[in-house]
Amino acid sequence: MNSNKVLLILLIIVAAVMIYLGVKGNMKPPIFTGIGFVIIAFLFNKSSK
């Protein structure tokens, strides 16, 4: 597995954790951060192809 895929997987995991913590704590900033990480992961995956 190359390093780009590992970084992409880690970014998705961090995004999922941020969204989970935001929903659990009823806080909007972590949710927005998680969504931003998902967008960054999508763009990162698109540019690495």
HELIX and SHEET records of a PDB file:
HELIX    1   1 SER A    3  LYS A   24  1                                  22    
HELIX    2   2 LYS A   28  SER A   47  1                                  20    
END                                                                             
